[in-house]
Amino acid sequence: MDVTTKLIQAEERIAAFDFRRVIESPLTNLAAATALALGALLEVVSSYQSEIAVLTAALLATAPQAIRRSQPWAAVILTFLGAVGLLLAGSNRFPLAVYASGVLSFYTILRRLGRGAAWVLTAGVGTLLAVGLVSVYGSQWYDRAGVLVIALLGVVVATALLADVRRSRTEIKEVRADNLETLRRQAAMAERARIAREMHDIVAHSVSMIAVQAETAPYTLKGLDDRVKREFAEIATSARTTLTEMRRLLGVLRADVTAAPETAPQPGLARLPELVERHDGEVDLDVVGEEVAVPHAVDVSAYRIVQEALTNARIHAPGARVSIELTYRPALLVLRITDNGPGPSGDTANGHGLVGMRERALALGGWFTAGPGPAGGFLIHAGLPLE
């Protein structure tokens, strides 16, 4: 194994290292409980308190830290009982390890509670500490316990504040995670919408041309025998079936999509003459006003709207004459596409093609209408802002 590979593996191990996981591991809790218990026992022995009751109480007040994360309430209750045991055994002082054990148990409980309940518990614990210490030391509480009471209350409040900060950080992380998940879902939905739109604009357009050409071939090509006509009919049937299956697929891709950013394919208005030439039928293309450079998104959207309009005319009004009018205004490009076919039908009112055209226009801040033309046929009218 070369040096570079070793360095890469070391970097990966460092990146995968989670310090919080180490801190919160059962082994770490066990080590902390062992250290606190040994510290408490050593401090008790050094104070010439070697009675079994005192040693047992000191151990009971510190050892439960081994289970403070898995069983926090059990740990805090055992720690409290150990502290009470030290008082009842006549211990003249509490080991610092016992105080640390109590603070850790208290902090763990605060992390598990809500913000309001945590502060209520803090107030209750502070009151109990003050009353308990004053009761233990009696009339001498001011001389012997005053500073201790203030110090313990400060520790309690500081612990509560630390738990509140950690809780706030956790809430912020959760909100960020939710926002990130929302953004991921929106990105996935946008990608689904883009795929659906591009499939419909490109593939459906080509397949519909195959279907129409196969259907019209027996009428435009003279002298075909029956076998060739049957093959053309099979081609047309296969193309129609493909279009149907594609519409079902597009329905799945577009399901639950409420909004999607526009992702522009390459063709633009400069390729409209080529698009018109490929259309089976008569098409009039008129440009009104002075042609100006348009934004790329407008250029692409205008091309796709015209392309979809021609596809719809080929499918729903075969043989109809189509009129395309592009009007350049100071801040607006207006598309007006009409045909002299039979007009709108039920299957075109809510088709994917019209939905895609409307989405393209509205995404640019424009407008879009589709419906029966003033003199019959079908009319598509759209306005795309140039600014």
Contacts in CASP RR format, 6 or more apart in sequence:
PFRMAT RR
TARGET T0000
AUTHOR 0000-0000-0000
METHOD contacts of the structure
MODEL  1
MDVTTKLIQAEERIAAFDFRRVIESPLTNLAAATALALGALLEVVSSYQS
EIAVLTAALLATAPQAIRRSQPWAAVILTFLGAVGLLLAGSNRFPLAVYA
SGVLSFYTILRRLGRGAAWVLTAGVGTLLAVGLVSVYGSQWYDRAGVLVI
ALLGVVVATALLADVRRSRTEIKEVRADNLETLRRQAAMAERARIAREMH
DIVAHSVSMIAVQAETAPYTLKGLDDRVKREFAEIATSARTTLTEMRRLL
GVLRADVTAAPETAPQPGLARLPELVERHDGEVDLDVVGEEVAVPHAVDV
SAYRIVQEALTNARIHAPGARVSIELTYRPALLVLRITDNGPGPSGDTAN
GHGLVGMRERALALGGWFTAGPGPAGGFLIHAGLPLE
22 28 0 8 1.000
24 69 0 8 1.000
26 66 0 8 1.000
26 69 0 8 1.000
26 70 0 8 1.000
29 65 0 8 1.000
29 66 0 8 1.000
29 67 0 8 1.000
29 68 0 8 1.000
29 69 0 8 1.000
30 66 0 8 1.000
32 65 0 8 1.000
32 66 0 8 1.000
32 104 0 8 1.000
33 62 0 8 1.000
33 63 0 8 1.000
33 64 0 8 1.000
33 65 0 8 1.000
33 66 0 8 1.000
34 66 0 8 1.000
35 97 0 8 1.000
36 62 0 8 1.000
36 63 0 8 1.000
36 65 0 8 1.000
36 97 0 8 1.000
36 100 0 8 1.000
36 101 0 8 1.000
37 58 0 8 1.000
37 59 0 8 1.000
37 62 0 8 1.000
37 63 0 8 1.000
37 97 0 8 1.000
39 62 0 8 1.000
39 95 0 8 1.000
39 97 0 8 1.000
40 58 0 8 1.000
40 59 0 8 1.000
40 61 0 8 1.000
40 62 0 8 1.000
40 95 0 8 1.000
40 97 0 8 1.000
40 98 0 8 1.000
40 101 0 8 1.000
41 55 0 8 1.000
41 58 0 8 1.000
41 59 0 8 1.000
43 58 0 8 1.000
43 95 0 8 1.000
43 96 0 8 1.000
43 97 0 8 1.000
44 50 0 8 1.000
44 54 0 8 1.000
44 55 0 8 1.000
44 58 0 8 1.000
44 91 0 8 1.000
44 95 0 8 1.000
45 55 0 8 1.000
47 92 0 8 1.000
47 93 0 8 1.000
49 55 0 8 1.000
49 91 0 8 1.000
49 92 0 8 1.000
51 89 0 8 1.000
53 85 0 8 1.000
53 88 0 8 1.000
53 89 0 8 1.000
54 86 0 8 1.000
54 89 0 8 1.000
54 90 0 8 1.000
54 91 0 8 1.000
57 82 0 8 1.000
57 83 0 8 1.000
57 84 0 8 1.000
57 85 0 8 1.000
57 86 0 8 1.000
57 88 0 8 1.000
57 89 0 8 1.000
57 91 0 8 1.000
58 82 0 8 1.000
58 86 0 8 1.000
58 95 0 8 1.000
58 97 0 8 1.000
58 98 0 8 1.000
60 78 0 8 1.000
60 79 0 8 1.000
60 81 0 8 1.000
60 82 0 8 1.000
60 85 0 8 1.000
61 78 0 8 1.000
61 79 0 8 1.000
61 81 0 8 1.000
61 82 0 8 1.000
61 83 0 8 1.000
61 85 0 8 1.000
61 86 0 8 1.000
61 98 0 8 1.000
61 101 0 8 1.000
61 102 0 8 1.000
62 79 0 8 1.000
62 97 0 8 1.000
62 98 0 8 1.000
62 101 0 8 1.000
63 78 0 8 1.000
64 74 0 8 1.000
64 75 0 8 1.000
64 76 0 8 1.000
64 78 0 8 1.000
64 79 0 8 1.000
64 101 0 8 1.000
64 105 0 8 1.000
65 75 0 8 1.000
65 79 0 8 1.000
65 101 0 8 1.000
65 104 0 8 1.000
65 105 0 8 1.000
67 74 0 8 1.000
67 75 0 8 1.000
68 75 0 8 1.000
68 76 0 8 1.000
68 104 0 8 1.000
68 105 0 8 1.000
68 108 0 8 1.000
69 108 0 8 1.000
72 105 0 8 1.000
72 108 0 8 1.000
72 109 0 8 1.000
72 112 0 8 1.000
73 109 0 8 1.000
75 105 0 8 1.000
75 108 0 8 1.000
76 102 0 8 1.000
76 105 0 8 1.000
76 106 0 8 1.000
76 108 0 8 1.000
76 109 0 8 1.000
79 98 0 8 1.000
79 101 0 8 1.000
79 102 0 8 1.000
79 105 0 8 1.000
82 98 0 8 1.000
83 94 0 8 1.000
83 98 0 8 1.000
83 102 0 8 1.000
86 94 0 8 1.000
86 98 0 8 1.000
87 136 0 8 1.000
99 152 0 8 1.000
99 155 0 8 1.000
103 155 0 8 1.000
103 159 0 8 1.000
106 125 0 8 1.000
106 156 0 8 1.000
106 159 0 8 1.000
107 159 0 8 1.000
107 162 0 8 1.000
107 163 0 8 1.000
109 121 0 8 1.000
110 118 0 8 1.000
110 121 0 8 1.000
110 122 0 8 1.000
110 159 0 8 1.000
110 160 0 8 1.000
110 163 0 8 1.000
110 164 0 8 1.000
111 163 0 8 1.000
111 166 0 8 1.000
111 167 0 8 1.000
113 121 0 8 1.000
114 167 0 8 1.000
115 164 0 8 1.000
115 167 0 8 1.000
118 160 0 8 1.000
118 163 0 8 1.000
118 164 0 8 1.000
118 167 0 8 1.000
119 160 0 8 1.000
119 164 0 8 1.000
122 156 0 8 1.000
122 157 0 8 1.000
122 159 0 8 1.000
122 160 0 8 1.000
125 156 0 8 1.000
126 152 0 8 1.000
126 153 0 8 1.000
126 156 0 8 1.000
129 149 0 8 1.000
129 152 0 8 1.000
129 153 0 8 1.000
129 156 0 8 1.000
130 149 0 8 1.000
130 153 0 8 1.000
133 141 0 8 1.000
133 145 0 8 1.000
133 146 0 8 1.000
133 148 0 8 1.000
133 149 0 8 1.000
133 152 0 8 1.000
134 141 0 8 1.000
134 145 0 8 1.000
134 149 0 8 1.000
136 145 0 8 1.000
137 144 0 8 1.000
137 145 0 8 1.000
141 149 0 8 1.000
186 259 0 8 1.000
189 256 0 8 1.000
189 257 0 8 1.000
189 258 0 8 1.000
189 259 0 8 1.000
189 260 0 8 1.000
190 257 0 8 1.000
190 259 0 8 1.000
190 260 0 8 1.000
190 261 0 8 1.000
192 253 0 8 1.000
192 254 0 8 1.000
192 257 0 8 1.000
192 260 0 8 1.000
193 253 0 8 1.000
193 254 0 8 1.000
193 257 0 8 1.000
193 260 0 8 1.000
193 359 0 8 1.000
194 260 0 8 1.000
194 261 0 8 1.000
194 263 0 8 1.000
195 253 0 8 1.000
196 250 0 8 1.000
196 251 0 8 1.000
196 253 0 8 1.000
196 254 0 8 1.000
196 257 0 8 1.000
196 352 0 8 1.000
197 260 0 8 1.000
197 356 0 8 1.000
197 359 0 8 1.000
198 263 0 8 1.000
198 265 0 8 1.000
199 246 0 8 1.000
199 249 0 8 1.000
199 250 0 8 1.000
199 253 0 8 1.000
200 246 0 8 1.000
200 250 0 8 1.000
200 308 0 8 1.000
200 352 0 8 1.000
200 353 0 8 1.000
200 356 0 8 1.000
201 265 0 8 1.000
201 304 0 8 1.000
201 307 0 8 1.000
201 308 0 8 1.000
202 265 0 8 1.000
203 246 0 8 1.000
204 243 0 8 1.000
204 246 0 8 1.000
204 247 0 8 1.000
204 311 0 8 1.000
205 307 0 8 1.000
205 308 0 8 1.000
205 311 0 8 1.000
207 239 0 8 1.000
207 242 0 8 1.000
207 243 0 8 1.000
207 246 0 8 1.000
208 239 0 8 1.000
208 243 0 8 1.000
208 311 0 8 1.000
208 314 0 8 1.000
208 315 0 8 1.000
209 278 0 8 1.000
209 280 0 8 1.000
209 314 0 8 1.000
210 235 0 8 1.000
210 236 0 8 1.000
210 239 0 8 1.000
211 235 0 8 1.000
211 236 0 8 1.000
211 239 0 8 1.000
211 240 0 8 1.000
211 243 0 8 1.000
211 315 0 8 1.000
212 280 0 8 1.000
212 314 0 8 1.000
212 315 0 8 1.000
212 318 0 8 1.000
213 280 0 8 1.000
214 232 0 8 1.000
214 233 0 8 1.000
214 235 0 8 1.000
214 236 0 8 1.000
214 239 0 8 1.000
215 232 0 8 1.000
215 233 0 8 1.000
215 236 0 8 1.000
215 318 0 8 1.000
216 280 0 8 1.000
216 318 0 8 1.000
217 224 0 8 1.000
217 232 0 8 1.000
218 224 0 8 1.000
218 228 0 8 1.000
218 229 0 8 1.000
218 232 0 8 1.000
218 233 0 8 1.000
224 232 0 8 1.000
247 352 0 8 1.000
250 352 0 8 1.000
251 352 0 8 1.000
254 352 0 8 1.000
254 355 0 8 1.000
260 359 0 8 1.000
261 363 0 8 1.000
262 297 0 8 1.000
262 301 0 8 1.000
262 359 0 8 1.000
262 360 0 8 1.000
262 363 0 8 1.000
262 364 0 8 1.000
264 296 0 8 1.000
264 297 0 8 1.000
264 300 0 8 1.000
264 301 0 8 1.000
265 300 0 8 1.000
265 304 0 8 1.000
266 300 0 8 1.000
267 275 0 8 1.000
267 300 0 8 1.000
267 303 0 8 1.000
267 304 0 8 1.000
267 307 0 8 1.000
268 299 0 8 1.000
268 300 0 8 1.000
268 302 0 8 1.000
268 303 0 8 1.000
269 294 0 8 1.000
269 299 0 8 1.000
269 302 0 8 1.000
269 303 0 8 1.000
269 326 0 8 1.000
271 303 0 8 1.000
272 285 0 8 1.000
272 303 0 8 1.000
272 306 0 8 1.000
272 324 0 8 1.000
272 326 0 8 1.000
273 285 0 8 1.000
275 303 0 8 1.000
275 306 0 8 1.000
275 307 0 8 1.000
275 310 0 8 1.000
276 283 0 8 1.000
276 285 0 8 1.000
276 310 0 8 1.000
276 324 0 8 1.000
279 310 0 8 1.000
279 313 0 8 1.000
279 314 0 8 1.000
279 322 0 8 1.000
280 314 0 8 1.000
280 318 0 8 1.000
280 319 0 8 1.000
281 319 0 8 1.000
281 320 0 8 1.000
281 321 0 8 1.000
281 322 0 8 1.000
282 319 0 8 1.000
282 321 0 8 1.000
282 322 0 8 1.000
283 310 0 8 1.000
283 321 0 8 1.000
283 322 0 8 1.000
283 323 0 8 1.000
283 324 0 8 1.000
284 321 0 8 1.000
284 322 0 8 1.000
284 323 0 8 1.000
284 324 0 8 1.000
285 324 0 8 1.000
285 326 0 8 1.000
286 323 0 8 1.000
286 324 0 8 1.000
286 325 0 8 1.000
286 326 0 8 1.000
287 325 0 8 1.000
287 326 0 8 1.000
287 328 0 8 1.000
288 325 0 8 1.000
288 326 0 8 1.000
288 327 0 8 1.000
288 328 0 8 1.000
289 327 0 8 1.000
289 328 0 8 1.000
290 328 0 8 1.000
291 328 0 8 1.000
292 328 0 8 1.000
292 386 0 8 1.000
294 302 0 8 1.000
294 333 0 8 1.000
294 384 0 8 1.000
294 386 0 8 1.000
295 386 0 8 1.000
297 363 0 8 1.000
297 364 0 8 1.000
298 333 0 8 1.000
298 364 0 8 1.000
298 384 0 8 1.000
298 385 0 8 1.000
298 386 0 8 1.000
301 360 0 8 1.000
301 361 0 8 1.000
301 363 0 8 1.000
301 364 0 8 1.000
301 384 0 8 1.000
302 326 0 8 1.000
302 333 0 8 1.000
302 335 0 8 1.000
302 384 0 8 1.000
304 357 0 8 1.000
304 360 0 8 1.000
305 335 0 8 1.000
305 337 0 8 1.000
305 357 0 8 1.000
305 360 0 8 1.000
305 361 0 8 1.000
305 380 0 8 1.000
305 382 0 8 1.000
306 324 0 8 1.000
306 335 0 8 1.000
306 337 0 8 1.000
308 353 0 8 1.000
308 354 0 8 1.000
308 356 0 8 1.000
308 357 0 8 1.000
309 322 0 8 1.000
309 324 0 8 1.000
309 337 0 8 1.000
309 357 0 8 1.000
309 380 0 8 1.000
310 322 0 8 1.000
311 353 0 8 1.000
312 348 0 8 1.000
312 353 0 8 1.000
312 354 0 8 1.000
312 378 0 8 1.000
313 320 0 8 1.000
313 322 0 8 1.000
313 339 0 8 1.000
313 341 0 8 1.000
313 378 0 8 1.000
316 342 0 8 1.000
316 343 0 8 1.000
316 345 0 8 1.000
316 347 0 8 1.000
316 348 0 8 1.000
316 378 0 8 1.000
317 339 0 8 1.000
317 340 0 8 1.000
317 341 0 8 1.000
317 342 0 8 1.000
317 343 0 8 1.000
317 377 0 8 1.000
317 378 0 8 1.000
320 339 0 8 1.000
320 340 0 8 1.000
320 341 0 8 1.000
320 377 0 8 1.000
321 339 0 8 1.000
321 340 0 8 1.000
322 337 0 8 1.000
322 338 0 8 1.000
322 339 0 8 1.000
323 336 0 8 1.000
323 337 0 8 1.000
323 338 0 8 1.000
323 339 0 8 1.000
324 335 0 8 1.000
324 336 0 8 1.000
324 337 0 8 1.000
325 334 0 8 1.000
325 335 0 8 1.000
325 336 0 8 1.000
325 337 0 8 1.000
326 333 0 8 1.000
326 334 0 8 1.000
326 335 0 8 1.000
327 333 0 8 1.000
327 334 0 8 1.000
327 335 0 8 1.000
327 336 0 8 1.000
330 386 0 8 1.000
331 385 0 8 1.000
331 386 0 8 1.000
331 387 0 8 1.000
332 383 0 8 1.000
332 384 0 8 1.000
332 385 0 8 1.000
332 386 0 8 1.000
333 383 0 8 1.000
333 384 0 8 1.000
333 386 0 8 1.000
334 381 0 8 1.000
334 382 0 8 1.000
334 383 0 8 1.000
334 384 0 8 1.000
335 380 0 8 1.000
335 381 0 8 1.000
335 382 0 8 1.000
335 383 0 8 1.000
335 384 0 8 1.000
336 379 0 8 1.000
336 380 0 8 1.000
336 381 0 8 1.000
337 379 0 8 1.000
337 380 0 8 1.000
337 381 0 8 1.000
338 373 0 8 1.000
338 377 0 8 1.000
338 378 0 8 1.000
338 379 0 8 1.000
338 380 0 8 1.000
339 377 0 8 1.000
339 378 0 8 1.000
340 375 0 8 1.000
340 376 0 8 1.000
340 377 0 8 1.000
341 376 0 8 1.000
341 377 0 8 1.000
341 378 0 8 1.000
342 377 0 8 1.000
343 371 0 8 1.000
343 372 0 8 1.000
343 373 0 8 1.000
343 376 0 8 1.000
343 377 0 8 1.000
343 378 0 8 1.000
344 370 0 8 1.000
344 371 0 8 1.000
344 372 0 8 1.000
344 377 0 8 1.000
344 378 0 8 1.000
348 354 0 8 1.000
348 378 0 8 1.000
354 370 0 8 1.000
357 368 0 8 1.000
357 370 0 8 1.000
357 380 0 8 1.000
357 382 0 8 1.000
358 368 0 8 1.000
358 370 0 8 1.000
360 368 0 8 1.000
361 367 0 8 1.000
361 368 0 8 1.000
361 382 0 8 1.000
361 383 0 8 1.000
361 384 0 8 1.000
362 368 0 8 1.000
364 384 0 8 1.000
364 385 0 8 1.000
365 385 0 8 1.000
366 382 0 8 1.000
366 383 0 8 1.000
366 384 0 8 1.000
366 385 0 8 1.000
367 382 0 8 1.000
367 383 0 8 1.000
368 380 0 8 1.000
368 381 0 8 1.000
368 382 0 8 1.000
368 383 0 8 1.000
369 379 0 8 1.000
369 380 0 8 1.000
369 381 0 8 1.000
369 382 0 8 1.000
370 378 0 8 1.000
370 379 0 8 1.000
370 380 0 8 1.000
370 381 0 8 1.000
371 378 0 8 1.000
371 379 0 8 1.000
371 380 0 8 1.000
372 378 0 8 1.000
372 379 0 8 1.000
373 379 0 8 1.000
END
